[in-house]
Protein backbone atom coordinates (compact mmCIF):
# COMPACT_ATOMS: atom_id res chain seq x y z
CA UNK A 1 0.00 0.00 0.00
CA UNK A 2 1.15 3.51 -0.64
CA UNK A 3 -0.26 7.00 -0.35
CA UNK A 4 0.48 10.13 -2.33
CA UNK A 5 2.60 12.86 -0.78
CA UNK A 6 0.60 15.53 1.02
CA UNK A 7 0.65 19.29 0.87
CA UNK A 8 2.11 19.86 4.28
CA UNK A 9 0.64 19.15 7.67
CA UNK A 10 -2.31 21.15 8.86
CA UNK A 11 -3.17 23.04 5.66
CA UNK A 12 -6.38 22.39 3.77
CA UNK A 13 -5.99 21.62 0.08
CA UNK A 14 -7.06 24.53 -2.09
CA UNK A 15 -8.25 24.42 -5.66
CA UNK A 16 -5.32 26.62 -6.66
CA UNK A 17 -2.94 23.82 -5.61
CA UNK A 18 -4.06 21.93 -8.73
CA UNK A 19 -3.99 24.80 -11.21
CA UNK A 20 -1.58 25.37 -14.09
CA UNK A 21 -1.44 27.47 -17.24
CA UNK A 22 -2.12 25.50 -20.40
CA UNK A 23 -1.63 27.03 -23.85
CA UNK A 24 -4.79 26.62 -25.90
CA UNK A 25 -2.70 25.23 -28.76
CA UNK A 26 -1.95 22.07 -26.73
CA UNK A 27 -5.61 20.96 -26.51
CA UNK A 28 -5.96 18.10 -29.01
CA UNK A 29 -9.01 18.24 -31.30
CA UNK A 30 -8.20 14.96 -33.10
CA UNK A 31 -6.27 11.88 -31.94
CA UNK A 32 -2.93 10.69 -33.29
CA UNK A 33 -3.09 8.16 -36.13
CA UNK A 34 -2.32 5.32 -35.81
CA UNK A 35 -3.37 5.20 -32.17
CA UNK A 36 -0.05 4.03 -30.63
CA UNK A 37 1.87 6.81 -32.43
CA UNK A 38 0.76 9.22 -29.68
CA UNK A 39 3.49 10.34 -27.31
CA UNK A 40 4.12 8.75 -23.92
CA UNK A 41 5.66 10.57 -20.96
CA UNK A 42 7.06 8.00 -18.54
CA UNK A 43 7.45 9.06 -14.91
CA UNK A 44 9.29 6.54 -12.73
CA UNK A 45 9.20 8.33 -9.41
CA UNK A 46 10.83 11.67 -10.24
CA UNK A 47 12.64 10.35 -13.34
CA UNK A 48 10.99 11.56 -16.55
CA UNK A 49 11.56 10.33 -20.10
CA UNK A 50 9.88 11.01 -23.46
CA UNK A 51 8.66 8.20 -25.71
CA UNK A 52 5.77 7.09 -27.92
CA UNK A 53 2.91 4.86 -26.84
CA UNK A 54 4.24 2.01 -28.98
CA UNK A 55 7.25 1.99 -26.59
CA UNK A 56 4.98 0.94 -23.68
CA UNK A 57 6.22 -2.71 -23.73
CA UNK A 58 9.70 -1.41 -22.78
CA UNK A 59 8.37 -0.26 -19.40
CA UNK A 60 6.23 -3.26 -18.50
CA UNK A 61 7.32 -6.75 -17.55
CA UNK A 62 6.06 -10.31 -17.51
CA UNK A 63 3.52 -10.73 -14.74
CA UNK A 64 2.27 -7.14 -14.81
CA UNK A 65 -1.48 -6.76 -15.22
CA UNK A 66 -3.20 -3.95 -17.10
CA UNK A 67 -6.80 -3.35 -16.05
CA UNK A 68 -8.98 -2.13 -18.93
CA UNK A 69 -12.36 -0.41 -18.74
CA UNK A 70 -14.51 -2.13 -21.37
CA UNK A 71 -17.36 0.40 -21.24
CA UNK A 72 -18.77 1.46 -24.61
CA UNK A 73 -19.59 5.09 -25.37
CA UNK A 74 -23.10 5.60 -26.65
CA UNK A 75 -24.01 8.35 -29.15
CA UNK A 76 -25.74 10.19 -26.32
CA UNK A 77 -26.96 13.37 -28.04
CA UNK A 78 -30.48 12.98 -29.43
CA UNK A 79 -32.91 15.32 -31.20
CA UNK A 80 -36.58 14.77 -30.40
CA UNK A 81 -39.94 16.42 -29.93
CA UNK A 82 -41.81 16.65 -26.67
CA UNK A 83 -45.45 15.71 -27.04
CA UNK A 84 -48.06 17.53 -25.00
CA UNK A 85 -51.85 17.19 -24.86
CA UNK A 86 -53.91 20.34 -24.31
CA UNK A 87 -57.39 21.70 -24.97
CA UNK A 88 -56.17 22.50 -28.47
CA UNK A 89 -55.12 18.90 -29.03
CA UNK A 90 -51.69 17.38 -29.47
CA UNK A 91 -48.70 19.76 -29.79
CA UNK A 92 -44.99 19.14 -30.38
CA UNK A 93 -41.87 21.20 -29.63
CA UNK A 94 -38.27 20.43 -30.60
CA UNK A 95 -35.87 19.45 -27.82
CA UNK A 96 -32.25 18.23 -27.73
CA UNK A 97 -31.52 15.58 -25.12
CA UNK A 98 -28.05 14.64 -23.87
CA UNK A 99 -27.90 11.43 -21.85
CA UNK A 100 -25.74 11.71 -18.73
CA UNK A 101 -25.79 8.42 -16.81
CA UNK A 102 -27.68 5.15 -16.47
CA UNK A 103 -28.99 4.12 -13.07
CA UNK A 104 -29.48 0.66 -11.62
CA UNK A 105 -33.15 0.56 -12.70
CA UNK A 106 -32.33 1.17 -16.36
CA UNK A 107 -33.46 4.82 -16.36
CA UNK A 108 -31.35 7.68 -17.71
CA UNK A 109 -30.42 11.04 -16.23
CA UNK A 110 -30.34 13.58 -19.04
CA UNK A 111 -30.15 17.25 -19.88
CA UNK A 112 -32.68 18.85 -22.21
CA UNK A 113 -32.24 21.98 -24.30
CA UNK A 114 -34.43 23.96 -24.03
CA UNK A 115 -35.38 22.30 -20.76
CA UNK A 116 -37.42 24.96 -18.99
CA UNK A 117 -40.76 23.89 -20.47
CA UNK A 118 -40.27 20.14 -20.20
CA UNK A 119 -42.68 18.71 -17.63
CA UNK A 120 -42.84 15.50 -15.61
CA UNK A 121 -45.09 12.94 -17.25
CA UNK A 122 -44.47 14.22 -20.77
CA UNK A 123 -43.29 12.05 -23.60
CA UNK A 124 -40.32 12.95 -25.81
CA UNK A 125 -40.45 11.28 -29.22
CA UNK A 126 -37.19 10.61 -31.08
CA UNK A 127 -38.43 8.28 -33.83
CA UNK A 128 -41.45 6.08 -34.53
CA UNK A 129 -39.64 3.35 -32.57
CA UNK A 130 -38.05 5.33 -29.72
CA UNK A 131 -39.59 7.63 -27.13
CA UNK A 132 -39.01 8.45 -23.47
CA UNK A 133 -41.24 9.36 -20.54
CA UNK A 134 -40.07 12.18 -18.25
CA UNK A 135 -40.21 10.51 -14.82
CA UNK A 136 -38.67 13.36 -12.84
CA UNK A 137 -37.40 16.88 -13.38
CA UNK A 138 -34.88 18.36 -10.95
CA UNK A 139 -31.94 20.69 -10.61
CA UNK A 140 -29.60 18.05 -12.06
CA UNK A 141 -31.76 17.46 -15.15
CA UNK A 142 -34.37 14.91 -16.17
CA UNK A 143 -34.89 11.24 -15.35
CA UNK A 144 -36.06 9.45 -18.50
CA UNK A 145 -37.53 6.00 -19.05
CA UNK A 146 -37.12 4.90 -22.66
CA UNK A 147 -39.57 2.75 -24.61
CA UNK A 148 -36.79 0.36 -25.63
CA UNK A 149 -33.93 -1.34 -23.79
CA UNK A 150 -31.00 -3.62 -24.52
CA UNK A 151 -30.01 -4.25 -28.12
CA UNK A 152 -33.14 -2.52 -29.48
CA UNK A 153 -32.26 0.67 -27.58
CA UNK A 154 -28.62 0.47 -28.72
CA UNK A 155 -29.69 0.09 -32.35
CA UNK A 156 -31.92 3.18 -32.20
CA UNK A 157 -29.18 5.20 -30.49
CA UNK A 158 -26.70 4.17 -33.17
CA UNK A 159 -29.13 5.32 -35.86
CA UNK A 160 -30.25 8.58 -34.24
CA UNK A 161 -27.57 9.80 -31.84
CA UNK A 162 -24.37 11.84 -32.11
CA UNK A 163 -21.17 11.23 -30.13
CA UNK A 164 -21.02 13.41 -26.99
CA UNK A 165 -17.62 15.03 -27.39
CA UNK A 166 -16.08 16.67 -24.31
CA UNK A 167 -17.03 20.35 -23.91
CA UNK A 168 -13.51 21.59 -24.67
CA UNK A 169 -13.65 19.87 -28.07
CA UNK A 170 -17.35 20.46 -28.78
CA UNK A 171 -16.79 24.21 -28.27
CA UNK A 172 -14.36 24.19 -31.21
CA UNK A 173 -15.93 21.73 -33.64
CA UNK A 174 -18.98 19.53 -34.08
CA UNK A 175 -18.90 15.75 -33.71
CA UNK A 176 -18.67 13.92 -37.04
CA UNK A 177 -18.47 10.41 -38.46
CA UNK A 178 -14.76 10.18 -37.66
CA UNK A 179 -15.53 10.53 -33.95
CA UNK A 180 -17.73 7.42 -34.06
CA UNK A 181 -14.50 5.44 -34.49
CA UNK A 182 -12.02 7.75 -32.77
CA UNK A 183 -13.96 8.21 -29.50
CA UNK A 184 -14.31 4.47 -28.82
CA UNK A 185 -11.76 2.00 -27.48
CA UNK A 186 -10.91 -1.09 -29.53
CA UNK A 187 -12.12 -3.30 -26.66
CA UNK A 188 -15.38 -1.43 -25.91
CA UNK A 189 -18.03 -3.99 -25.06
CA UNK A 190 -20.66 -2.88 -22.52
CA UNK A 191 -22.76 0.10 -23.62
CA UNK A 192 -23.50 2.84 -21.11
CA UNK A 193 -20.78 5.51 -21.05
CA UNK A 194 -21.32 9.07 -22.26
CA UNK A 195 -17.60 9.82 -22.18
CA UNK A 196 -14.73 7.61 -23.29
CA UNK A 197 -12.14 6.11 -20.91
CA UNK A 198 -9.63 8.10 -22.94
CA UNK A 199 -6.39 6.55 -21.66
CA UNK A 200 -7.48 3.42 -23.55
CA UNK A 201 -7.80 5.21 -26.89
CA UNK A 202 -4.05 4.75 -27.49
CA UNK A 203 -4.34 0.97 -27.78
CA UNK A 204 -4.85 -0.90 -31.03
CA UNK A 205 -4.97 -4.67 -31.42
CA UNK A 206 -1.31 -4.77 -32.43
CA UNK A 207 0.02 -3.32 -29.18
CA UNK A 208 -2.40 -5.45 -27.13
CA UNK A 209 -0.97 -8.52 -28.89
CA UNK A 210 2.62 -7.36 -28.35
CA UNK A 211 2.03 -6.91 -24.63
CA UNK A 212 0.29 -10.26 -24.32
CA UNK A 213 3.15 -12.02 -26.16
CA UNK A 214 5.67 -10.62 -23.65
CA UNK A 215 3.67 -11.91 -20.67
CA UNK A 216 1.68 -8.83 -19.64
CA UNK A 217 -1.80 -9.91 -18.56
CA UNK A 218 -5.14 -8.14 -18.88
CA UNK A 219 -8.33 -7.89 -16.85
CA UNK A 220 -11.49 -6.09 -17.86
CA UNK A 221 -13.79 -4.13 -15.59
CA UNK A 222 -16.70 -1.84 -16.45
CA UNK A 223 -17.25 1.73 -15.29
CA UNK A 224 -19.83 3.71 -17.27
CA UNK A 225 -18.23 7.15 -17.44
CA UNK A 226 -20.78 9.91 -16.90
CA UNK A 227 -20.79 13.51 -18.09
CA UNK A 228 -20.10 14.49 -14.48
CA UNK A 229 -16.45 13.70 -15.22
CA UNK A 230 -16.30 17.13 -16.90
CA UNK A 231 -18.00 19.06 -14.09
CA UNK A 232 -15.75 21.75 -12.61
CA UNK A 233 -14.80 21.79 -8.95
CA UNK A 234 -16.49 24.87 -7.49
CA UNK A 235 -15.37 24.71 -3.86
CA UNK A 236 -12.10 26.40 -2.93
CA UNK A 237 -11.65 23.91 -0.09
CA UNK A 238 -11.16 20.69 -2.07
CA UNK A 239 -12.55 18.49 0.74
CA UNK A 240 -15.99 20.08 0.30
CA UNK A 241 -16.38 18.91 -3.30
CA UNK A 242 -19.09 16.28 -3.91
CA UNK A 243 -18.21 13.71 -6.56
CA UNK A 244 -20.71 12.52 -9.16
CA UNK A 245 -21.65 8.83 -8.99
CA UNK A 246 -20.96 6.35 -11.78
CA UNK A 247 -22.06 2.72 -12.16
CA UNK A 248 -19.36 0.09 -12.22
CA UNK A 249 -18.64 -3.61 -11.88
CA UNK A 250 -15.64 -5.74 -10.97
CA UNK A 251 -16.68 -9.34 -11.59
CA UNK A 252 -15.36 -12.42 -9.80
CA UNK A 253 -12.94 -13.30 -12.59
CA UNK A 254 -11.32 -9.85 -12.67
CA UNK A 255 -11.06 -9.70 -8.88
CA UNK A 256 -9.43 -13.15 -8.75
CA UNK A 257 -6.96 -12.27 -11.52
CA UNK A 258 -5.95 -9.01 -9.84
CA UNK A 259 -5.57 -10.68 -6.43
CA UNK A 260 -3.40 -13.37 -8.03
CA UNK A 261 -1.14 -10.78 -9.66
CA UNK A 262 -0.73 -8.96 -6.33
CA UNK A 263 0.07 -12.24 -4.55
CA UNK A 264 2.73 -13.12 -7.13
CA UNK A 265 4.43 -9.73 -6.94
CA UNK A 266 3.24 -8.40 -10.27
CA UNK A 267 2.18 -4.81 -10.72
CA UNK A 268 -1.47 -3.88 -11.19
CA UNK A 269 -1.70 -0.89 -13.52
CA UNK A 270 -5.14 0.50 -14.33
CA UNK A 271 -5.53 2.00 -17.78
CA UNK A 272 -7.23 5.29 -16.98
CA UNK A 273 -8.57 7.04 -13.92
CA UNK A 274 -11.95 5.32 -14.38
CA UNK A 275 -10.48 1.83 -13.95
CA UNK A 276 -8.38 3.07 -11.01
CA UNK A 277 -11.37 4.59 -9.21
CA UNK A 278 -13.32 1.37 -9.65
CA UNK A 279 -10.51 -0.87 -8.34
CA UNK A 280 -9.97 1.28 -5.28
CA UNK A 281 -13.73 1.34 -4.64
CA UNK A 282 -13.82 -2.46 -4.79
CA UNK A 283 -10.97 -2.65 -2.25
CA UNK A 284 -12.17 0.12 0.04
CA UNK A 285 -13.90 -2.01 2.68
CA UNK A 286 -11.18 -4.59 3.30
CA UNK A 287 -8.03 -3.17 1.71
CA UNK A 288 -8.01 -6.05 -0.78
CA UNK A 289 -9.66 -6.39 -4.18
CA UNK A 290 -13.03 -8.15 -4.17
CA UNK A 291 -15.94 -8.48 -6.61
CA UNK A 292 -18.06 -5.35 -6.53
CA UNK A 293 -21.03 -3.80 -8.34
CA UNK A 294 -22.85 -0.52 -7.74
CA UNK A 295 -22.45 3.23 -7.96
CA UNK A 296 -19.18 4.78 -6.85
CA UNK A 297 -18.55 8.39 -5.92
CA UNK A 298 -15.06 7.78 -4.56
CA UNK A 299 -12.97 10.97 -4.37
CA UNK A 300 -9.25 10.27 -4.59
CA UNK A 301 -7.11 13.18 -3.48
CA UNK A 302 -3.69 13.60 -1.82
CA UNK A 303 -3.48 11.53 1.35
CA UNK A 304 -5.49 8.65 -0.13
CA UNK A 305 -4.21 5.16 0.71
CA UNK A 306 -4.04 3.05 -2.45
CA UNK A 307 -4.86 -0.62 -1.89
CA UNK A 308 -4.55 -2.03 -5.42
CA UNK A 309 -2.91 0.47 -7.78
CA UNK A 310 0.82 0.17 -8.51
CA UNK A 311 0.89 2.55 -11.48
CA UNK A 312 -1.39 4.29 -13.95
CA UNK A 313 -1.66 4.90 -17.68
CA UNK A 314 -3.50 8.18 -18.15
CA UNK A 315 -3.84 11.23 -20.37
CA UNK A 316 -3.09 14.81 -19.28
CA UNK A 317 -5.96 16.35 -17.34
CA UNK A 318 -7.71 19.69 -16.92
CA UNK A 319 -6.39 22.24 -14.43
CA UNK A 320 -8.22 22.27 -11.08
CA UNK A 321 -10.01 19.00 -11.88
CA UNK A 322 -10.64 16.00 -9.63
CA UNK A 323 -8.46 14.00 -12.04
CA UNK A 324 -5.52 16.31 -11.29
CA UNK A 325 -6.15 15.57 -7.62
CA UNK A 326 -6.18 11.83 -8.33
CA UNK A 327 -2.82 11.78 -10.12
CA UNK A 328 -1.42 14.05 -7.40
CA UNK A 329 -2.55 11.50 -4.82
CA UNK A 330 -0.70 8.77 -6.71
CA UNK A 331 2.56 10.56 -7.48
CA UNK A 332 2.67 13.44 -5.01
CA UNK A 333 1.64 17.04 -5.63
CA UNK A 334 5.13 18.37 -6.35
CA UNK A 335 5.93 15.46 -8.68
CA UNK A 336 2.78 16.06 -10.73
CA UNK A 337 3.61 19.77 -11.01
CA UNK A 338 7.01 18.80 -12.43
CA UNK A 339 5.47 16.23 -14.79
CA UNK A 340 2.95 18.72 -16.15
CA UNK A 341 5.53 21.49 -16.50
CA UNK A 342 7.66 19.06 -18.51
CA UNK A 343 4.68 18.02 -20.66
CA UNK A 344 3.81 21.63 -21.46
CA UNK A 345 7.42 22.54 -22.18
CA UNK A 346 7.76 19.54 -24.53
CA UNK A 347 4.41 20.36 -26.18
CA UNK A 348 2.56 17.16 -25.31
CA UNK A 349 -1.07 17.22 -26.47
CA UNK A 350 -3.64 17.44 -23.67
CA UNK A 351 -7.05 16.02 -22.72
CA UNK A 352 -9.27 13.35 -24.31
CA UNK A 353 -7.64 13.12 -27.75
CA UNK A 354 -4.18 14.02 -26.44
CA UNK A 355 -1.03 12.13 -25.52
CA UNK A 356 -0.47 9.65 -22.69
CA UNK A 357 1.60 9.14 -19.58
CA UNK A 358 2.76 6.13 -17.58
CA UNK A 359 2.91 7.05 -13.91
CA UNK A 360 4.92 4.69 -11.69
CA UNK A 361 5.19 6.00 -8.11
CA UNK A 362 8.03 5.04 -5.85
CA UNK A 363 6.64 2.32 -3.61
CA UNK A 364 6.54 3.34 0.01
C-alpha positions as CSV (number, residue, x, y, z in Angstrom):
1,X,0.0,0.0,0.0
2,X,1.2,3.5,-0.6
3,X,-0.3,7.0,-0.4
4,X,0.5,10.1,-2.3
5,X,2.6,12.9,-0.8
6,X,0.6,15.5,1.0
7,X,0.7,19.3,0.9
8,X,2.1,19.9,4.3
9,X,0.6,19.2,7.7
10,X,-2.3,21.2,8.9
11,X,-3.2,23.0,5.7
12,X,-6.4,22.4,3.8
13,X,-6.0,21.6,0.1
14,X,-7.1,24.5,-2.1
15,X,-8.3,24.4,-5.7
16,X,-5.3,26.6,-6.7
17,X,-2.9,23.8,-5.6
18,X,-4.1,21.9,-8.7
19,X,-4.0,24.8,-11.2
20,X,-1.6,25.4,-14.1
21,X,-1.4,27.5,-17.2
22,X,-2.1,25.5,-20.4
23,X,-1.6,27.0,-23.8
24,X,-4.8,26.6,-25.9
25,X,-2.7,25.2,-28.8
26,X,-1.9,22.1,-26.7
27,X,-5.6,21.0,-26.5
28,X,-6.0,18.1,-29.0
29,X,-9.0,18.2,-31.3
30,X,-8.2,15.0,-33.1
31,X,-6.3,11.9,-31.9
32,X,-2.9,10.7,-33.3
33,X,-3.1,8.2,-36.1
34,X,-2.3,5.3,-35.8
35,X,-3.4,5.2,-32.2
36,X,-0.1,4.0,-30.6
37,X,1.9,6.8,-32.4
38,X,0.8,9.2,-29.7
39,X,3.5,10.3,-27.3
40,X,4.1,8.7,-23.9
41,X,5.7,10.6,-21.0
42,X,7.1,8.0,-18.5
43,X,7.4,9.1,-14.9
44,X,9.3,6.5,-12.7
45,X,9.2,8.3,-9.4
46,X,10.8,11.7,-10.2
47,X,12.6,10.4,-13.3
48,X,11.0,11.6,-16.6
49,X,11.6,10.3,-20.1
50,X,9.9,11.0,-23.5
51,X,8.7,8.2,-25.7
52,X,5.8,7.1,-27.9
53,X,2.9,4.9,-26.8
54,X,4.2,2.0,-29.0
55,X,7.2,2.0,-26.6
56,X,5.0,0.9,-23.7
57,X,6.2,-2.7,-23.7
58,X,9.7,-1.4,-22.8
59,X,8.4,-0.3,-19.4
60,X,6.2,-3.3,-18.5
61,X,7.3,-6.8,-17.6
62,X,6.1,-10.3,-17.5
63,X,3.5,-10.7,-14.7
64,X,2.3,-7.1,-14.8
65,X,-1.5,-6.8,-15.2
66,X,-3.2,-3.9,-17.1
67,X,-6.8,-3.4,-16.1
68,X,-9.0,-2.1,-18.9
69,X,-12.4,-0.4,-18.7
70,X,-14.5,-2.1,-21.4
71,X,-17.4,0.4,-21.2
72,X,-18.8,1.5,-24.6
73,X,-19.6,5.1,-25.4
74,X,-23.1,5.6,-26.6
75,X,-24.0,8.3,-29.1
76,X,-25.7,10.2,-26.3
77,X,-27.0,13.4,-28.0
78,X,-30.5,13.0,-29.4
79,X,-32.9,15.3,-31.2
80,X,-36.6,14.8,-30.4
81,X,-39.9,16.4,-29.9
82,X,-41.8,16.6,-26.7
83,X,-45.4,15.7,-27.0
84,X,-48.1,17.5,-25.0
85,X,-51.8,17.2,-24.9
86,X,-53.9,20.3,-24.3
87,X,-57.4,21.7,-25.0
88,X,-56.2,22.5,-28.5
89,X,-55.1,18.9,-29.0
90,X,-51.7,17.4,-29.5
91,X,-48.7,19.8,-29.8
92,X,-45.0,19.1,-30.4
93,X,-41.9,21.2,-29.6
94,X,-38.3,20.4,-30.6
95,X,-35.9,19.5,-27.8
96,X,-32.2,18.2,-27.7
97,X,-31.5,15.6,-25.1
98,X,-28.0,14.6,-23.9
99,X,-27.9,11.4,-21.8
100,X,-25.7,11.7,-18.7
101,X,-25.8,8.4,-16.8
102,X,-27.7,5.2,-16.5
103,X,-29.0,4.1,-13.1
104,X,-29.5,0.7,-11.6
105,X,-33.1,0.6,-12.7
106,X,-32.3,1.2,-16.4
107,X,-33.5,4.8,-16.4
108,X,-31.3,7.7,-17.7
109,X,-30.4,11.0,-16.2
110,X,-30.3,13.6,-19.0
111,X,-30.2,17.2,-19.9
112,X,-32.7,18.8,-22.2
113,X,-32.2,22.0,-24.3
114,X,-34.4,24.0,-24.0
115,X,-35.4,22.3,-20.8
116,X,-37.4,25.0,-19.0
117,X,-40.8,23.9,-20.5
118,X,-40.3,20.1,-20.2
119,X,-42.7,18.7,-17.6
120,X,-42.8,15.5,-15.6
121,X,-45.1,12.9,-17.3
122,X,-44.5,14.2,-20.8
123,X,-43.3,12.0,-23.6
124,X,-40.3,12.9,-25.8
125,X,-40.5,11.3,-29.2
126,X,-37.2,10.6,-31.1
127,X,-38.4,8.3,-33.8
128,X,-41.5,6.1,-34.5
129,X,-39.6,3.4,-32.6
130,X,-38.1,5.3,-29.7
131,X,-39.6,7.6,-27.1
132,X,-39.0,8.4,-23.5
133,X,-41.2,9.4,-20.5
134,X,-40.1,12.2,-18.3
135,X,-40.2,10.5,-14.8
136,X,-38.7,13.4,-12.8
137,X,-37.4,16.9,-13.4
138,X,-34.9,18.4,-11.0
139,X,-31.9,20.7,-10.6
140,X,-29.6,18.1,-12.1
141,X,-31.8,17.5,-15.1
142,X,-34.4,14.9,-16.2
143,X,-34.9,11.2,-15.4
144,X,-36.1,9.5,-18.5
145,X,-37.5,6.0,-19.1
146,X,-37.1,4.9,-22.7
147,X,-39.6,2.8,-24.6
148,X,-36.8,0.4,-25.6
149,X,-33.9,-1.3,-23.8
150,X,-31.0,-3.6,-24.5
151,X,-30.0,-4.3,-28.1
152,X,-33.1,-2.5,-29.5
153,X,-32.3,0.7,-27.6
154,X,-28.6,0.5,-28.7
155,X,-29.7,0.1,-32.4
156,X,-31.9,3.2,-32.2
157,X,-29.2,5.2,-30.5
158,X,-26.7,4.2,-33.2
159,X,-29.1,5.3,-35.9
160,X,-30.2,8.6,-34.2
161,X,-27.6,9.8,-31.8
162,X,-24.4,11.8,-32.1
163,X,-21.2,11.2,-30.1
164,X,-21.0,13.4,-27.0
165,X,-17.6,15.0,-27.4
166,X,-16.1,16.7,-24.3
167,X,-17.0,20.3,-23.9
168,X,-13.5,21.6,-24.7
169,X,-13.7,19.9,-28.1
170,X,-17.3,20.5,-28.8
171,X,-16.8,24.2,-28.3
172,X,-14.4,24.2,-31.2
173,X,-15.9,21.7,-33.6
174,X,-19.0,19.5,-34.1
175,X,-18.9,15.8,-33.7
176,X,-18.7,13.9,-37.0
177,X,-18.5,10.4,-38.5
178,X,-14.8,10.2,-37.7
179,X,-15.5,10.5,-34.0
180,X,-17.7,7.4,-34.1
181,X,-14.5,5.4,-34.5
182,X,-12.0,7.8,-32.8
183,X,-14.0,8.2,-29.5
184,X,-14.3,4.5,-28.8
185,X,-11.8,2.0,-27.5
186,X,-10.9,-1.1,-29.5
187,X,-12.1,-3.3,-26.7
188,X,-15.4,-1.4,-25.9
189,X,-18.0,-4.0,-25.1
190,X,-20.7,-2.9,-22.5
191,X,-22.8,0.1,-23.6
192,X,-23.5,2.8,-21.1
193,X,-20.8,5.5,-21.0
194,X,-21.3,9.1,-22.3
195,X,-17.6,9.8,-22.2
196,X,-14.7,7.6,-23.3
197,X,-12.1,6.1,-20.9
198,X,-9.6,8.1,-22.9
199,X,-6.4,6.5,-21.7
200,X,-7.5,3.4,-23.5
201,X,-7.8,5.2,-26.9
202,X,-4.0,4.8,-27.5
203,X,-4.3,1.0,-27.8
204,X,-4.9,-0.9,-31.0
205,X,-5.0,-4.7,-31.4
206,X,-1.3,-4.8,-32.4
207,X,0.0,-3.3,-29.2
208,X,-2.4,-5.5,-27.1
209,X,-1.0,-8.5,-28.9
210,X,2.6,-7.4,-28.3
211,X,2.0,-6.9,-24.6
212,X,0.3,-10.3,-24.3
213,X,3.1,-12.0,-26.2
214,X,5.7,-10.6,-23.7
215,X,3.7,-11.9,-20.7
216,X,1.7,-8.8,-19.6
217,X,-1.8,-9.9,-18.6
218,X,-5.1,-8.1,-18.9
219,X,-8.3,-7.9,-16.9
220,X,-11.5,-6.1,-17.9
221,X,-13.8,-4.1,-15.6
222,X,-16.7,-1.8,-16.5
223,X,-17.3,1.7,-15.3
224,X,-19.8,3.7,-17.3
225,X,-18.2,7.1,-17.4
226,X,-20.8,9.9,-16.9
227,X,-20.8,13.5,-18.1
228,X,-20.1,14.5,-14.5
229,X,-16.4,13.7,-15.2
230,X,-16.3,17.1,-16.9
231,X,-18.0,19.1,-14.1
232,X,-15.8,21.8,-12.6
233,X,-14.8,21.8,-9.0
234,X,-16.5,24.9,-7.5
235,X,-15.4,24.7,-3.9
236,X,-12.1,26.4,-2.9
237,X,-11.6,23.9,-0.1
238,X,-11.2,20.7,-2.1
239,X,-12.5,18.5,0.7
240,X,-16.0,20.1,0.3
241,X,-16.4,18.9,-3.3
242,X,-19.1,16.3,-3.9
243,X,-18.2,13.7,-6.6
244,X,-20.7,12.5,-9.2
245,X,-21.7,8.8,-9.0
246,X,-21.0,6.4,-11.8
247,X,-22.1,2.7,-12.2
248,X,-19.4,0.1,-12.2
249,X,-18.6,-3.6,-11.9
250,X,-15.6,-5.7,-11.0
251,X,-16.7,-9.3,-11.6
252,X,-15.4,-12.4,-9.8
253,X,-12.9,-13.3,-12.6
254,X,-11.3,-9.9,-12.7
255,X,-11.1,-9.7,-8.9
256,X,-9.4,-13.1,-8.7
257,X,-7.0,-12.3,-11.5
258,X,-6.0,-9.0,-9.8
259,X,-5.6,-10.7,-6.4
260,X,-3.4,-13.4,-8.0
261,X,-1.1,-10.8,-9.7
262,X,-0.7,-9.0,-6.3
263,X,0.1,-12.2,-4.6
264,X,2.7,-13.1,-7.1
265,X,4.4,-9.7,-6.9
266,X,3.2,-8.4,-10.3
267,X,2.2,-4.8,-10.7
268,X,-1.5,-3.9,-11.2
269,X,-1.7,-0.9,-13.5
270,X,-5.1,0.5,-14.3
271,X,-5.5,2.0,-17.8
272,X,-7.2,5.3,-17.0
273,X,-8.6,7.0,-13.9
274,X,-12.0,5.3,-14.4
275,X,-10.5,1.8,-13.9
276,X,-8.4,3.1,-11.0
277,X,-11.4,4.6,-9.2
278,X,-13.3,1.4,-9.7
279,X,-10.5,-0.9,-8.3
280,X,-10.0,1.3,-5.3
281,X,-13.7,1.3,-4.6
282,X,-13.8,-2.5,-4.8
283,X,-11.0,-2.6,-2.2
284,X,-12.2,0.1,0.0
285,X,-13.9,-2.0,2.7
286,X,-11.2,-4.6,3.3
287,X,-8.0,-3.2,1.7
288,X,-8.0,-6.0,-0.8
289,X,-9.7,-6.4,-4.2
290,X,-13.0,-8.1,-4.2
291,X,-15.9,-8.5,-6.6
292,X,-18.1,-5.3,-6.5
293,X,-21.0,-3.8,-8.3
294,X,-22.8,-0.5,-7.7
295,X,-22.4,3.2,-8.0
296,X,-19.2,4.8,-6.9
297,X,-18.5,8.4,-5.9
298,X,-15.1,7.8,-4.6
299,X,-13.0,11.0,-4.4
300,X,-9.3,10.3,-4.6
301,X,-7.1,13.2,-3.5
302,X,-3.7,13.6,-1.8
303,X,-3.5,11.5,1.3
304,X,-5.5,8.7,-0.1
305,X,-4.2,5.2,0.7
306,X,-4.0,3.1,-2.4
307,X,-4.9,-0.6,-1.9
308,X,-4.5,-2.0,-5.4
309,X,-2.9,0.5,-7.8
310,X,0.8,0.2,-8.5
311,X,0.9,2.6,-11.5
312,X,-1.4,4.3,-13.9
313,X,-1.7,4.9,-17.7
314,X,-3.5,8.2,-18.1
315,X,-3.8,11.2,-20.4
316,X,-3.1,14.8,-19.3
317,X,-6.0,16.3,-17.3
318,X,-7.7,19.7,-16.9
319,X,-6.4,22.2,-14.4
320,X,-8.2,22.3,-11.1
321,X,-10.0,19.0,-11.9
322,X,-10.6,16.0,-9.6
323,X,-8.5,14.0,-12.0
324,X,-5.5,16.3,-11.3
325,X,-6.2,15.6,-7.6
326,X,-6.2,11.8,-8.3
327,X,-2.8,11.8,-10.1
328,X,-1.4,14.1,-7.4
329,X,-2.5,11.5,-4.8
330,X,-0.7,8.8,-6.7
331,X,2.6,10.6,-7.5
332,X,2.7,13.4,-5.0
333,X,1.6,17.0,-5.6
334,X,5.1,18.4,-6.3
335,X,5.9,15.5,-8.7
336,X,2.8,16.1,-10.7
337,X,3.6,19.8,-11.0
338,X,7.0,18.8,-12.4
339,X,5.5,16.2,-14.8
340,X,2.9,18.7,-16.1
341,X,5.5,21.5,-16.5
342,X,7.7,19.1,-18.5
343,X,4.7,18.0,-20.7
344,X,3.8,21.6,-21.5
345,X,7.4,22.5,-22.2
346,X,7.8,19.5,-24.5
347,X,4.4,20.4,-26.2
348,X,2.6,17.2,-25.3
349,X,-1.1,17.2,-26.5
350,X,-3.6,17.4,-23.7
351,X,-7.0,16.0,-22.7
352,X,-9.3,13.4,-24.3
353,X,-7.6,13.1,-27.7
354,X,-4.2,14.0,-26.4
355,X,-1.0,12.1,-25.5
356,X,-0.5,9.7,-22.7
357,X,1.6,9.1,-19.6
358,X,2.8,6.1,-17.6
359,X,2.9,7.1,-13.9
360,X,4.9,4.7,-11.7
361,X,5.2,6.0,-8.1
362,X,8.0,5.0,-5.8
363,X,6.6,2.3,-3.6
364,X,6.5,3.3,0.0
